[in-house]
Amino acid sequence: MPPLDSVCVLIPTYNEAETIGRVVDDFRREGFDNILVIDGGSEDGTVDVAEERGARVAMQSGSGKGQAIREAVEYHIDAPYILMLDGDATYRAEDAQAMLEPLDEGYEHVIGDRFADMRDGAMTKFNQIGNGIVNDAFAAIHGQNFEDILSGYRAFTRESFSRMTLTADGFGVETEMAVECVKRNIETAVVPITYLPRPSGSDTNLRPIRDGGIIFLELYRRAKTNNPLFYFGSVGGVSTLAGVALAAYVGVEWVTRGISHEVIAVVAAFGILFGVQLLMFGVLSDLILTLHRDTLRKIDDEFESADAGEAADAGETAAPAEDAPSPDGETVERTNRR
């Protein structure tokens, strides 16, 4: 596990006065001194409680969890490692060591899997179904199964975070981070954690329908640059099938009843042509993306080979120094220069 003094515990909050004190205390007991609470304008005394418990507090300039995380990492955190979690006391400080250990093993991003040990009442059945659909869709679209891409318990290096392109201001930031890990080839580990129910008296800021819709839209939008065949092919497939269905209806009506639906026939033809074009565009985009990735991989390999060569050259030991007498009797030290 990285040294604790190299880790910043990042906690985005909004009206978490009932739980933030407990969260800060738990992490301080685990030995973490660098605890940053970035607050989105709480009106219930969250900031006062966090400061009283010894946390460093920053007020975000905008709104939303995504904006808070970006601002915190960019302006308020210098530590090379970041452990991020929500301030609602649903994540355990005891899991921090397990979350951080993969960073010592070469991983750059760690996701805590809440479903590995989800306690009774921690998540409604409706939310569990929604999370399952999102995770399955992510695995199908992006080709990686991270088990729980919506988990708020993350550990990552500051350097890997700087390589991500994040734009979501709200709860869609977790989805963005998962997609960016796949897109940027960021080594990602999944760690089982315990997920606890929210303590009584604290209210969730999550709105399942609204935020779920945002997450699905973000998941689909991000497929444009990571899986263009799915992005364009899904719309193209729907358009083509709709056009074929309309064309079949026109054909049946004309054969059985002698009625020609010229307008519907035109719409059907348009749907088929539009769908086929999108499918072709998706195939071409996927081919371009594949070639682009192969090119980047070759470039990375060249850089790695060059770095390895430089390291080998630098590791060559100098020839032993010899003390040769100089013409005036003094010794002259000779070294082997590369």
Backbone as numpy.savetxt, mean C-alpha at the origin, in Angstrom:
# Nx Ny Nz CAx CAy CAz Cx Cy Cz
14.62 -7.51 14.89 13.78 -6.32 14.89 14.65 -5.07 14.89
14.29 -4.03 14.13 15.08 -2.80 14.14 15.14 -2.19 15.54
16.20 -1.47 15.85 16.27 -0.79 17.16 15.07 0.11 17.36
14.54 0.13 18.58 13.33 0.90 18.84 13.52 2.39 18.60
14.75 2.87 18.79 14.97 4.30 18.58 15.01 4.67 17.09
14.96 3.66 16.21 14.92 3.92 14.78 13.49 3.80 14.22
12.53 3.61 15.13 11.13 3.40 14.72 10.27 4.54 15.23
9.43 5.07 14.35 8.43 6.05 14.75 7.05 5.39 14.68
6.31 5.44 15.77 4.95 4.92 15.80 4.01 6.04 15.35
3.37 5.85 14.21 2.51 6.87 13.61 1.05 6.51 13.85
0.31 7.44 14.45 -1.10 7.20 14.77 -1.95 8.36 14.25
-2.64 8.19 13.11 -3.57 9.22 12.64 -4.85 9.15 13.49
-5.34 10.31 13.92 -6.52 10.31 14.79 -7.54 11.35 14.35
-8.77 11.07 14.74 -9.86 12.05 14.63 -10.92 11.64 15.64
-11.05 12.45 16.70 -12.00 12.18 17.78 -11.79 10.78 18.38
-10.60 10.56 18.91 -10.26 9.28 19.53 -9.88 9.47 21.00
-10.50 10.44 21.68 -10.13 10.74 23.07 -10.36 9.55 24.00
-11.35 8.72 23.70 -11.67 7.59 24.55 -10.59 6.51 24.53
-9.81 6.45 23.45 -8.88 5.32 23.29 -7.42 5.71 23.10
-7.14 6.93 22.67 -5.77 7.29 22.31 -4.82 7.20 23.50
-5.30 7.53 24.69 -4.44 7.44 25.87 -3.98 6.02 26.12
-4.90 5.06 25.98 -4.56 3.66 26.17 -3.55 3.19 25.12
-3.74 3.63 23.88 -2.84 3.22 22.80 -1.43 3.74 23.05
-1.31 5.01 23.40 0.01 5.59 23.66 0.68 4.89 24.85
-0.08 4.66 25.91 0.48 3.97 27.09 0.99 2.58 26.74
0.22 1.85 25.94 0.61 0.48 25.56 1.93 0.47 24.81
2.11 1.40 23.88 3.34 1.41 23.09 4.52 1.94 23.90
4.29 2.82 24.82 5.38 3.28 25.68 5.84 2.14 26.60
4.90 1.31 27.03 5.28 0.15 27.85 6.12 -0.85 27.05
5.90 -0.89 25.75 6.67 -1.78 24.88 8.05 -1.20 24.53
8.33 0.02 25.01 9.65 0.61 24.81 9.75 1.64 23.70
8.62 2.02 23.10 8.64 3.01 22.03 8.52 4.42 22.62
9.50 5.26 22.32 9.47 6.65 22.80 9.06 7.63 21.71
9.33 7.29 20.46 9.01 8.17 19.34 7.60 7.84 18.83
6.62 8.46 19.42 5.22 8.22 19.06 4.63 9.52 18.54
4.19 9.52 17.30 3.63 10.70 16.66 2.14 10.51 16.44
1.35 11.38 17.03 -0.09 11.43 16.79 -0.36 12.60 15.86
-0.85 12.33 14.67 -1.21 13.40 13.75 -2.73 13.48 13.72
-3.25 14.62 14.11 -4.68 14.76 14.35 -5.35 15.60 13.28
-6.55 15.17 12.91 -7.30 15.85 11.86 -8.31 16.85 12.36
-8.04 17.50 13.50 -8.95 18.51 14.02 -10.00 17.96 14.96
-9.57 17.07 15.86 -10.51 16.46 16.81 -11.13 17.53 17.71
-12.37 17.26 18.09 -13.11 18.21 18.94 -13.44 17.62 20.30
-12.83 16.48 20.62 -13.17 15.80 21.87 -12.00 15.71 22.85
-10.94 16.46 22.59 -9.80 16.46 23.49 -8.76 15.40 23.20
-8.79 14.82 22.00 -7.81 13.80 21.63 -6.39 14.33 21.76
-6.15 15.53 21.28 -4.81 16.12 21.31 -4.29 16.26 22.74
-5.14 16.76 23.63 -4.72 16.95 25.03 -4.36 15.62 25.69
-5.18 14.60 25.45 -4.91 13.28 26.04 -3.59 12.72 25.53
-3.37 12.83 24.20 -2.14 12.29 23.60 -0.91 13.00 24.16
-0.97 14.31 24.31 0.17 15.05 24.84 0.42 14.71 26.30
-0.64 14.53 27.07 -0.49 14.18 28.48 0.19 12.83 28.66
-0.04 11.92 27.71 0.54 10.58 27.81 1.95 10.52 27.21
2.46 11.64 26.73 3.84 11.70 26.26 4.05 11.55 24.77
2.99 11.60 23.99 3.13 11.49 22.54 3.45 12.84 21.93
4.13 12.81 20.82 4.37 14.02 20.03 3.14 14.23 19.14
2.60 15.44 19.11 1.36 15.70 18.39 1.60 16.72 17.28
1.04 16.43 16.11 1.07 17.37 14.98 -0.34 17.49 14.44
-0.71 18.68 14.02 -2.04 18.91 13.45 -1.91 18.90 11.93
-2.69 18.07 11.29 -2.61 18.00 9.84 -3.25 19.22 9.21
-2.73 19.63 8.08 -3.22 20.84 7.42 -4.48 20.59 6.62
-4.72 19.35 6.24 -5.91 19.02 5.45 -6.85 18.14 6.24
-7.49 17.20 5.55 -8.41 16.27 6.21 -8.30 14.90 5.57
-8.67 13.90 6.33 -8.64 12.53 5.83 -7.39 11.78 6.25
-7.53 10.47 6.42 -6.43 9.63 6.88 -5.27 9.61 5.89
-5.58 9.52 4.61 -4.52 9.46 3.61 -3.66 10.71 3.62
-4.32 11.86 3.68 -3.57 13.11 3.70 -2.73 13.22 4.96
-3.27 12.74 6.08 -2.54 12.80 7.35 -1.26 11.97 7.28
-1.35 10.78 6.70 -0.19 9.89 6.63 0.89 10.50 5.75
0.50 11.01 4.58 1.49 11.61 3.68 2.18 12.80 4.34
1.40 13.65 4.99 1.97 14.84 5.62 2.89 14.46 6.77
2.50 13.46 7.55 3.32 13.04 8.69 4.67 12.51 8.23
4.67 11.63 7.23 5.92 11.04 6.77 6.82 12.09 6.13
6.21 13.02 5.39 7.01 14.00 4.67 7.59 15.07 5.56
6.82 15.52 6.56 7.24 16.70 7.32 7.58 16.43 8.79
7.12 15.33 9.35 7.25 15.16 10.80 8.03 13.93 11.23
8.45 13.09 10.30 9.13 11.85 10.66 10.50 11.78 9.99
11.53 11.55 10.79 12.88 11.37 10.28 13.36 9.93 10.44
12.66 9.14 11.26 13.08 7.77 11.54 13.03 6.92 10.26
13.95 5.98 10.11 13.97 5.15 8.89 12.85 4.11 8.84
12.26 3.78 10.02 11.20 2.79 10.06 9.94 3.40 10.68
8.79 3.03 10.13 7.52 3.58 10.61 6.57 2.43 10.91
5.96 2.48 12.08 4.93 1.53 12.48 3.62 2.31 12.58
2.68 2.01 11.71 1.45 2.80 11.61 0.25 1.99 12.06
-0.63 2.63 12.83 -1.85 1.98 13.27 -2.89 3.02 13.59
-4.14 2.57 13.74 -5.24 3.47 14.09 -5.22 3.72 15.60
-5.86 4.80 16.01 -5.88 5.16 17.42 -7.11 4.70 18.16
-7.77 3.64 17.65 -9.03 3.20 18.24 -8.88 2.00 19.18
-7.64 1.63 19.50 -7.35 0.53 20.43 -7.82 -0.83 19.92
-7.92 -0.99 18.62 -8.27 -2.30 18.05 -7.02 -3.11 17.70
-5.86 -2.47 17.68 -4.60 -3.15 17.40 -3.76 -3.21 18.68
-3.02 -4.29 18.85 -2.26 -4.49 20.07 -0.80 -4.06 19.91
-0.30 -3.40 20.94 1.12 -3.04 20.95 2.00 -4.28 21.05
1.45 -5.37 21.60 2.21 -6.61 21.73 2.57 -7.22 20.38
1.84 -6.84 19.33 2.13 -7.35 17.99 3.19 -6.52 17.26
3.66 -5.46 17.89 4.61 -4.55 17.22 5.90 -5.28 16.83
6.40 -6.13 17.71 7.65 -6.83 17.41 7.50 -7.72 16.17
6.37 -8.45 16.09 6.13 -9.30 14.93 5.98 -8.48 13.66
5.42 -7.29 13.79 5.24 -6.42 12.62 6.57 -5.88 12.13
7.50 -5.62 13.03 8.76 -4.99 12.65 9.84 -5.98 12.23
9.74 -7.21 12.70 10.78 -8.19 12.41 11.05 -8.40 10.92
10.03 -8.47 10.05 10.32 -8.66 8.62 11.17 -7.55 8.01
11.13 -6.35 8.58 11.93 -5.25 8.05 13.42 -5.54 8.21
13.76 -6.34 9.21 15.15 -6.75 9.40 15.55 -7.87 8.45
14.55 -8.49 7.83 14.81 -9.62 6.93 14.82 -9.21 5.47
14.76 -7.92 5.21 14.82 -7.43 3.84 13.50 -6.97 3.27
12.41 -7.19 3.99 11.12 -6.69 3.52 11.04 -5.18 3.73
10.24 -4.54 2.89 10.12 -3.08 2.96 8.75 -2.62 3.45
7.77 -3.51 3.41 6.41 -3.17 3.81 5.79 -4.39 4.47
5.10 -4.17 5.58 4.48 -5.27 6.32 3.01 -4.94 6.57
2.15 -5.92 6.31 0.71 -5.76 6.52 0.26 -6.70 7.62
-0.46 -6.18 8.60 -0.99 -7.02 9.67 -2.32 -7.64 9.26
-2.38 -8.96 9.27 -3.59 -9.68 8.85 -4.56 -9.81 10.03
-5.61 -9.00 10.01 -6.59 -9.01 11.10 -7.39 -10.31 11.17
-7.56 -10.97 10.03 -8.39 -12.16 9.98 -7.71 -13.37 10.61
-6.41 -13.26 10.89 -5.70 -14.37 11.52 -6.20 -14.61 12.94
-6.59 -13.56 13.65 -7.10 -13.69 15.01 -8.06 -12.54 15.29
-9.24 -12.65 14.70 -10.25 -11.60 14.87 -11.17 -11.97 16.04
-11.18 -11.14 17.05 -11.98 -11.41 18.23 -13.46 -11.12 17.97
-14.31 -11.76 18.75 -15.75 -11.59 18.59 -16.14 -10.12 18.74
-16.93 -9.63 17.80 -17.39 -8.25 17.86 -16.45 -7.23 17.27
-15.29 -7.68 16.80 -14.31 -6.73 16.25 -14.77 -6.18 14.90
-15.52 -6.97 14.14 -15.97 -6.53 12.82 -17.34 -7.14 12.54
-18.24 -6.35 12.02 -19.57 -6.86 11.70 -19.49 -7.86 10.55
-20.48 -8.72 10.45 -20.51 -9.70 9.37 -20.53 -9.01 8.02
-21.26 -7.91 7.93 -21.34 -7.15 6.68 -19.96 -6.66 6.26
-19.21 -6.12 7.22 -17.86 -5.63 6.92 -16.90 -6.77 6.58
-17.08 -7.92 7.23 -16.23 -9.06 6.90 -16.45 -9.52 5.46
-17.72 -9.55 5.04 -18.02 -9.93 3.66 -17.42 -8.92 2.69
-17.59 -7.63 3.00 -17.03 -6.58 2.15 -15.52 -6.67 2.04
-14.87 -6.90 3.19 -13.41 -7.04 3.17 -12.97 -8.24 2.34
-13.71 -9.34 2.46 -13.38 -10.52 1.68 -13.49 -10.28 0.19
-14.54 -9.57 -0.22 -14.71 -9.26 -1.64 -13.58 -8.38 -2.15
-13.22 -7.37 -1.35 -12.14 -6.46 -1.74 -10.82 -7.23 -1.89
-10.53 -8.10 -0.93 -9.27 -8.86 -0.99 -9.24 -9.81 -2.18
-10.38 -10.46 -2.45 -10.44 -11.36 -3.61 -10.28 -10.58 -4.91
-10.94 -9.42 -4.98 -10.83 -8.60 -6.18 -9.40 -8.11 -6.38
-8.75 -7.72 -5.30 -7.36 -7.28 -5.40 -6.46 -8.40 -5.90
-6.65 -9.60 -5.36 -5.82 -10.74 -5.78 -6.04 -11.06 -7.25
-7.31 -10.96 -7.70 -7.61 -11.27 -9.10 -7.05 -10.21 -10.04
-7.14 -8.95 -9.65 -6.73 -7.85 -10.52 -5.21 -7.69 -10.54
-4.59 -7.74 -9.37 -3.17 -7.40 -9.26 -2.26 -8.60 -9.08
-2.83 -9.79 -8.98 -2.01 -10.99 -8.97 -1.24 -11.25 -7.69
-1.61 -10.59 -6.59 -0.96 -10.80 -5.30 -2.03 -10.94 -4.23
-1.84 -11.88 -3.33 -2.79 -12.06 -2.23 -2.14 -11.59 -0.94
-2.52 -10.39 -0.50 -1.99 -9.83 0.73 -2.90 -10.09 1.93
-3.90 -10.94 1.76 -4.79 -11.41 2.83 -5.72 -10.33 3.37
-5.18 -9.14 3.67 -5.99 -8.10 4.32 -5.47 -6.72 3.91
-5.79 -6.31 2.68 -5.22 -5.05 2.17 -5.80 -3.82 2.85
-6.91 -3.97 3.59 -7.52 -2.82 4.25 -7.06 -2.67 5.70
-6.12 -3.51 6.11 -5.62 -3.42 7.48 -4.95 -2.08 7.73
-5.21 -1.52 8.90 -4.58 -0.25 9.26 -3.28 -0.41 10.02
-2.90 -1.65 10.31 -1.65 -1.92 11.03 -0.57 -2.22 10.00
0.36 -1.29 9.82 1.41 -1.41 8.81 2.77 -1.07 9.42
3.78 -1.68 8.86 5.16 -1.30 9.17 5.88 -1.17 7.84
6.67 -0.12 7.68 7.34 0.08 6.40 8.55 0.98 6.58
9.42 0.92 5.60 10.58 1.81 5.62 10.17 3.15 5.03
10.80 4.18 5.51 10.51 5.51 5.00 10.90 5.61 3.53
11.98 4.91 3.15 12.45 4.95 1.77 11.42 4.33 0.82
10.82 3.20 1.21 9.84 2.55 0.35 8.58 3.40 0.23
8.21 4.09 1.30 7.04 4.96 1.25 7.26 6.10 0.27
8.49 6.60 0.19 8.79 7.72 -0.71 8.67 7.31 -2.17
8.74 6.01 -2.47 8.60 5.54 -3.84 7.15 5.37 -4.26
6.24 5.46 -3.32 4.82 5.30 -3.63 4.21 6.59 -4.14
3.24 6.46 -5.03 2.46 7.61 -5.48 1.08 7.48 -4.89
0.84 8.24 -3.81 -0.42 8.14 -3.09 -1.20 9.44 -3.24
-2.48 9.32 -3.58 -3.31 10.50 -3.79 -4.59 10.49 -2.96
-4.99 9.32 -2.46 -6.24 9.22 -1.70 -6.12 9.99 -0.39
-7.17 10.73 -0.05 -7.17 11.48 1.20 -7.83 10.71 2.34
-8.73 9.79 2.03 -9.47 9.09 3.06 -8.99 7.68 3.28
-9.97 6.77 3.54 -9.65 5.39 3.88 -9.15 4.60 2.68
-9.20 5.15 1.49 -8.68 4.45 0.32 -7.17 4.36 0.30
-6.50 4.98 1.27 -5.03 5.00 1.27 -4.46 3.60 1.46
-5.11 2.75 2.27 -4.59 1.39 2.44 -4.61 0.62 1.13
-5.69 0.79 0.36 -5.78 0.14 -0.95 -4.68 0.64 -1.87
-4.47 1.95 -1.87 -3.41 2.54 -2.69 -2.04 1.97 -2.32
-1.79 1.86 -1.04 -0.49 1.36 -0.59 -0.27 -0.08 -1.05
-1.32 -0.90 -0.97 -1.19 -2.29 -1.42 -0.92 -2.36 -2.92
-1.62 -1.53 -3.69 -1.41 -1.52 -5.14 0.00 -1.04 -5.47
0.46 -0.01 -4.77 1.79 0.51 -5.03 2.88 -0.50 -4.67
2.63 -1.31 -3.66 3.61 -2.35 -3.31 3.80 -3.32 -4.47
2.69 -3.66 -5.14 2.78 -4.56 -6.29 3.42 -3.83 -7.47
2.97 -2.63 -7.71 3.43 -1.86 -8.87 4.90 -1.51 -8.79
5.38 -1.15 -7.61 6.78 -0.72 -7.44 7.71 -1.86 -7.01
7.19 -3.08 -7.00 7.97 -4.25 -6.59 8.56 -4.06 -5.20
7.75 -3.54 -4.30 8.16 -3.36 -2.91 7.95 -4.68 -2.17
9.02 -5.21 -1.62 8.95 -6.50 -0.93 7.99 -6.39 0.26
6.92 -7.19 0.23 5.84 -7.07 1.22 5.63 -8.39 1.95
5.51 -8.29 3.26 5.24 -9.46 4.11 3.88 -9.29 4.77
3.22 -10.40 5.04 1.94 -10.41 5.75 2.14 -11.12 7.08
1.76 -10.45 8.17 1.99 -10.99 9.51 0.65 -11.16 10.23
0.40 -12.31 10.82 -0.85 -12.48 11.58 -0.86 -11.63 12.84
-1.96 -10.95 13.09 -2.10 -10.11 14.27 -3.46 -10.37 14.91
-3.65 -9.81 16.08 -4.93 -9.90 16.77 -5.71 -8.60 16.54
-6.98 -8.74 16.20 -7.84 -7.58 15.98 -8.92 -7.57 17.04
-8.96 -6.49 17.81 -9.86 -6.39 18.96 -11.08 -5.53 18.64
-12.20 -5.76 19.35 -13.37 -4.89 19.18 -13.09 -3.51 19.76
-13.74 -2.51 19.23 -13.57 -1.16 19.75 -14.12 -1.10 21.17
-13.42 -0.41 22.07 -13.94 -0.26 23.43 -15.27 0.48 23.44
-16.11 0.15 24.39 -17.40 0.83 24.49 -17.17 2.31 24.77
-17.98 3.13 24.13 -17.86 4.57 24.30 -17.12 5.25 23.17
-16.45 4.48 22.33 -15.74 5.06 21.18 -16.52 4.76 19.91
-16.58 5.73 19.02 -17.33 5.60 17.78 -16.37 5.47 16.60
-16.77 4.66 15.64 -15.94 4.49 14.45 -16.16 5.64 13.47
-15.08 5.99 12.76 -15.18 7.00 11.72 -15.45 6.38 10.35
-15.54 5.05 10.30 -15.75 4.35 9.04 -17.22 4.31 8.68
-17.53 4.62 7.42 -18.89 4.51 6.88 -18.85 3.42 5.82
-19.35 2.21 6.13 -19.13 1.05 5.26 -19.56 1.25 3.81
-20.75 1.81 3.58 -21.24 1.95 2.21 -20.42 2.98 1.44
-20.29 4.17 2.02 -19.55 5.25 1.35 -18.09 4.88 1.15
-17.42 4.47 2.24 -16.00 4.16 2.14 -15.75 2.90 1.32
-16.68 1.94 1.39 -16.54 0.74 0.56 -16.59 1.08 -0.91
-17.50 1.99 -1.28 -17.57 2.42 -2.68 -16.29 3.11 -3.12
-15.74 3.95 -2.26 -14.49 4.64 -2.58 -13.36 3.63 -2.77
-13.33 2.61 -1.91 -12.27 1.59 -2.00 -12.37 0.82 -3.30
-13.59 0.41 -3.68 -13.77 -0.33 -4.93 -13.39 0.52 -6.15
-13.79 1.79 -6.13 -13.42 2.69 -7.23 -11.91 2.86 -7.31
-11.26 3.00 -6.16 -9.80 3.16 -6.14 -9.12 1.89 -6.64
-9.66 0.74 -6.24 -9.10 -0.54 -6.69 -9.20 -0.66 -8.20
-10.35 -0.28 -8.76 -10.54 -0.37 -10.20 -9.70 0.67 -10.94
-9.65 1.90 -10.41 -8.89 2.97 -11.06 -7.41 2.63 -11.13
-6.89 2.02 -10.08 -5.47 1.68 -10.04 -5.12 0.53 -10.98
-6.14 -0.22 -11.41 -5.88 -1.32 -12.35 -5.45 -0.80 -13.71
-5.74 0.47 -13.98 -5.42 1.06 -15.29 -3.94 0.96 -15.60
-3.09 1.17 -14.61 -1.65 1.16 -14.85 -0.97 -0.13 -14.38
-1.70 -0.98 -13.69 -1.10 -2.20 -13.19 -1.64 -3.46 -13.88
-2.89 -3.39 -14.37 -3.49 -4.50 -15.10 -4.45 -3.93 -16.14
-3.90 -3.31 -17.20 -4.76 -2.65 -18.19 -5.69 -3.61 -18.93
-5.29 -4.88 -19.03 -6.16 -5.84 -19.69 -7.47 -5.99 -18.93
-7.40 -6.02 -17.60 -8.62 -6.08 -16.80 -9.37 -4.75 -16.87
-8.64 -3.64 -16.76 -9.28 -2.32 -16.72 -10.09 -2.05 -17.99
-9.47 -2.24 -19.15 -10.17 -2.00 -20.41 -11.01 -3.20 -20.83
-10.51 -4.40 -20.51 -11.23 -5.59 -20.93 -12.55 -5.77 -20.24
-12.66 -5.37 -18.97 -13.92 -5.52 -18.26 -15.02 -4.67 -18.89
-14.69 -3.42 -19.19 -15.68 -2.55 -19.84 -15.96 -3.03 -21.26
-14.89 -3.41 -21.97 -15.06 -3.91 -23.33 -15.90 -5.16 -23.38
-15.69 -6.06 -22.43 -16.47 -7.29 -22.38 -17.94 -7.03 -22.14
-18.23 -6.12 -21.19 -19.64 -5.78 -20.90 -20.29 -5.15 -22.12
-19.57 -4.23 -22.77 -20.12 -3.57 -23.95 -20.37 -4.57 -25.09
-19.43 -5.48 -25.28 -19.59 -6.48 -26.34 -20.76 -7.41 -26.07
-20.87 -7.89 -24.84 -21.98 -8.77 -24.48 -23.32 -8.07 -24.61
-23.38 -6.79 -24.20 -24.62 -6.05 -24.34 -24.99 -5.88 -25.80
-23.99 -5.58 -26.64 -24.24 -5.43 -28.07 -24.72 -6.73 -28.70
-24.10 -7.86 -28.31 -24.51 -9.16 -28.85 -25.93 -9.49 -28.41
-26.27 -9.20 -27.16 -27.62 -9.46 -26.67 -28.66 -8.64 -27.44
-28.37 -7.37 -27.68 -29.29 -6.52 -28.44 -29.40 -7.01 -29.89
-28.26 -7.40 -30.46 -28.29 -7.90 -31.83 -29.10 -9.18 -31.94
-28.98 -10.04 -30.93 -29.78 -11.28 -30.93 -31.26 -10.97 -30.84
-31.60 -9.99 -30.02 -33.01 -9.59 -29.90 -33.54 -9.06 -31.22
-32.76 -8.22 -31.88 -33.17 -7.68 -33.18 -33.35 -8.81 -34.20
-32.41 -9.77 -34.20 -32.51 -10.88 -35.14 -33.73 -11.73 -34.91
-34.03 -12.04 -33.66 -35.21 -12.86 -33.34 -36.49 -12.12 -33.74
-36.57 -10.85 -33.44 -37.75 -10.06 -33.79 -37.96 -10.01 -35.30
-36.86 -9.89 -36.03 -36.98 -9.78 -37.49 -37.39 -11.11 -38.11
-36.85 -12.23 -37.58 -37.15 -13.55 -38.14 -38.55 -14.01 -37.77
-38.93 -13.82 -36.51 -40.20 -14.38 -36.03 -41.40 -13.47 -36.29
-41.16 -12.16 -36.25 -42.30 -11.25 -36.37 -42.17 -10.29 -37.54
-41.05 -10.31 -38.20 -40.87 -9.42 -39.35 -40.72 -7.97 -38.97
-40.36 -7.73 -37.72 -40.21 -6.36 -37.24 -38.71 -6.03 -37.21
-38.37 -4.94 -37.85 -36.97 -4.50 -37.84 -36.80 -3.33 -36.87
-35.84 -3.49 -35.97 -35.55 -2.42 -35.00 -34.26 -1.75 -35.41
-34.38 -0.78 -36.32 -33.17 -0.16 -36.87 -32.35 0.55 -35.80
-33.03 1.27 -34.92 -32.30 2.04 -33.90 -31.56 1.09 -32.96
-32.27 0.03 -32.51 -31.63 -0.92 -31.60 -30.47 -1.63 -32.30
-30.65 -1.91 -33.60 -29.59 -2.56 -34.36 -28.35 -1.69 -34.42
-28.53 -0.38 -34.60 -27.40 0.55 -34.62 -26.70 0.56 -33.26
-27.51 0.61 -32.19 -26.94 0.60 -30.84 -26.16 -0.69 -30.60
-26.71 -1.81 -31.05 -26.04 -3.10 -30.88 -24.70 -3.11 -31.62
-24.70 -2.62 -32.84 -23.46 -2.58 -33.62 -22.42 -1.69 -32.95
-22.88 -0.55 -32.43 -21.97 0.36 -31.74 -21.38 -0.31 -30.50
-22.23 -1.01 -29.73 -21.76 -1.67 -28.53 -20.71 -2.73 -28.82
-20.95 -3.51 -29.90 -20.00 -4.56 -30.27 -18.67 -3.97 -30.73
-18.75 -2.96 -31.60 -17.52 -2.33 -32.10 -16.74 -1.66 -30.98
-17.45 -0.94 -30.13 -16.80 -0.26 -29.01 -16.14 -1.28 -28.07
-16.86 -2.35 -27.78 -16.32 -3.37 -26.88 -15.10 -4.06 -27.45
-15.15 -4.41 -28.73 -14.01 -5.08 -29.35 -12.80 -4.17 -29.38
-13.03 -2.89 -29.66 -11.91 -1.94 -29.67 -11.26 -1.82 -28.29
-12.11 -1.77 -27.25 -11.55 -1.69 -25.90 -10.77 -2.96 -25.55
-11.28 -4.11 -25.95 -10.57 -5.36 -25.70 -9.21 -5.36 -26.40
-9.19 -4.90 -27.65 -7.92 -4.83 -28.38 -6.97 -3.84 -27.71
-7.52 -2.70 -27.27 -6.70 -1.71 -26.60 -6.13 -2.27 -25.30
-6.95 -3.05 -24.58 -6.47 -3.67 -23.34 -5.34 -4.65 -23.60
-5.45 -5.44 -24.67 -4.40 -6.40 -25.01 -3.11 -5.67 -25.37
-3.22 -4.61 -26.17 -2.03 -3.85 -26.56 -1.39 -3.16 -25.34
-2.24 -2.61 -24.47 -1.71 -1.94 -23.27 -1.01 -2.93 -22.37
-1.57 -4.13 -22.25 -0.94 -5.16 -21.43 0.40 -5.57 -22.03
0.48 -5.64 -23.34 1.74 -5.98 -24.00 2.79 -4.90 -23.75
2.37 -3.63 -23.88 3.30 -2.52 -23.63 3.78 -2.54 -22.18
2.85 -2.78 -21.24 3.22 -2.82 -19.83 4.21 -3.95 -19.55
3.99 -5.11 -20.17 4.90 -6.23 -19.99 6.29 -5.90 -20.50
6.37 -5.30 -21.68 7.66 -4.90 -22.23 8.33 -3.85 -21.35
7.52 -2.92 -20.83 8.05 -1.88 -19.94 8.65 -2.49 -18.68
7.95 -3.46 -18.10 8.45 -4.10 -16.89 9.72 -4.89 -17.17
9.75 -5.56 -18.32 10.97 -6.31 -18.68 12.15 -5.37 -18.84
11.90 -4.20 -19.46 12.97 -3.22 -19.63 13.48 -2.71 -18.29
12.55 -2.38 -17.39 12.95 -1.91 -16.07 13.70 -2.98 -15.30
13.28 -4.24 -15.46 13.96 -5.34 -14.77 15.40 -5.47 -15.27
15.57 -5.34 -16.59 16.92 -5.43 -17.16 17.79 -4.27 -16.67
17.19 -3.07 -16.60 17.93 -1.92 -16.11 18.35 -2.14 -14.66
17.41 -2.65 -13.85 17.74 -2.93 -12.44 18.86 -3.96 -12.34
18.80 -4.98 -13.20 19.85 -6.01 -13.18 21.20 -5.40 -13.54
21.20 -4.48 -14.52 22.45 -3.84 -14.90 23.02 -3.01 -13.76
22.13 -2.28 -13.07 22.59 -1.47 -11.93 23.12 -2.37 -10.81
22.42 -3.48 -10.56 22.88 -4.39 -9.52 24.23 -4.99 -9.87
24.41 -5.34 -11.15 25.70 -5.89 -11.58 26.81 -4.86 -11.43
26.48 -3.60 -11.82 27.47 -2.52 -11.70 27.84 -2.28 -10.24
26.80 -2.27 -9.36 27.06 -2.06 -7.94 27.90 -3.20 -7.36
27.58 -4.43 -7.80 28.35 -5.57 -7.31 29.80 -5.48 -7.76
30.02 -5.02 -9.01 31.38 -4.87 -9.51 32.15 -3.81 -8.74
31.48 -2.69 -8.44 32.14 -1.63 -7.69 32.48 -2.10 -6.27
31.55 -2.87 -5.69 31.80 -3.37 -4.33 32.98 -4.33 -4.33
33.06 -5.15 -5.39 34.18 -6.10 -5.46 35.50 -5.36 -5.62
35.47 -4.31 -6.46 36.69 -3.53 -6.65 37.10 -2.84 -5.35
36.09 -2.31 -4.66 36.40 -1.60 -3.41 36.90 -2.56 -2.34
36.50 -3.84 -2.47 36.89 -4.81 -1.47 38.28 -5.39 -1.68
38.87 -5.06 -2.81 40.22 -5.56 -3.04 41.18 -4.94 -2.02
41.92 -5.77 -1.41 42.84 -5.26 -0.39 44.09 -4.70 -1.03
44.60 -3.69 -0.44 45.85 -3.10 -0.94 47.00 -4.04 -0.64
47.98 -4.00 -1.49 49.17 -4.83 -1.26 49.87 -4.36 0.00
50.48 -5.26 0.74 51.16 -4.86 1.98 52.19 -3.77 1.73
52.19 -2.84 2.64 53.15 -1.74 2.50 54.56 -2.24 2.73
55.47 -1.69 2.02 56.88 -2.06 2.16 57.66 -0.82 2.59
58.59 -1.05 3.43 59.45 0.04 3.87 60.77 -0.07 3.12
60.89 0.74 2.11 62.12 0.72 1.31 62.98 1.92 1.68
64.26 1.71 1.75 65.12 2.84 2.12 65.16 3.87 1.02
65.09 5.10 1.40 65.18 6.19 0.43 66.64 6.57 0.27
66.93 7.32 -0.77 68.33 7.70 -0.98 68.95 8.40 0.21
68.17 9.13 0.99 68.75 9.85 2.12 68.65 9.07 3.43
68.31 7.78 3.31 68.28 6.95 4.50 66.92 6.86 5.15
65.98 7.72 4.79 64.64 7.68 5.36 63.84 6.59 4.66
62.83 6.07 5.34 61.98 5.05 4.74 60.84 5.71 3.98
60.43 5.09 2.89 59.32 5.57 2.07 58.27 4.48 2.03
57.00 4.80 2.45 55.92 3.83 2.46 55.31 3.74 1.08
55.25 2.53 0.54 54.67 2.33 -0.78 53.38 1.53 -0.64
52.36 1.95 -1.31 51.08 1.25 -1.29 50.68 0.91 -2.71
49.92 -0.13 -2.83 49.42 -0.55 -4.13 48.20 0.27 -4.49
48.26 1.06 -5.52 47.14 1.90 -5.91 46.42 1.29 -7.09
45.08 1.42 -7.04 44.26 0.85 -8.10 44.09 1.84 -9.23
